[in-house]
Structures are given as C-alpha cells and as structure tokens.
Amino acid sequence: MGDYSKALEFYDEALIIDEKALLPNHPDLAISYNNIGQVYNNMGDYLKALVFYEKAHKIKEKALPPNHPAFA
C-alpha cells in the first residue's frame, strides 16, 4: 500500500485508453479523472487533485441528470 507512483502510472495508462475509446463526456472518463484525483489527494497534492476532480465533475454535469447519486 502507498505506492502512489505506481498507482498513477496505471491510472494514467487507463486514462489514455479511455480518452481514445470513449466520447469526451462519457461517465467512465470521469471515473478515471476521479481516480487520479484521489491518488493525488492521498499524496497530499491537493491542487493537482482538485484539477482532476474538477474535470470529473464537469463531465458528470454534462453526462448525468442533476439528481444522480454521483452528485450527493
């Protein structure tokens, strides 16, 4: 546990695949951004985490209805 650099490596690879395979506003792309944000959050790099959380949130706003549980 705590191997954040390895986690980022795998999440970055997943993001590259998602960006090629999915539409720009696909909810699964938001999951990838959120996962990367979580790693940065766990590392204490809150500014980088916020960048990825905001990307995820923007996608969710476009792709999901306003009452979706993802906004709770």
Secondary structure by P-SEA (a helix, b strand, c coil): ccaaaaaaaaaaaaaaaaaaccccccaaaaaaaaaaaaaaaaacaaaaaaaaaaaaaaaaaacccccccccc
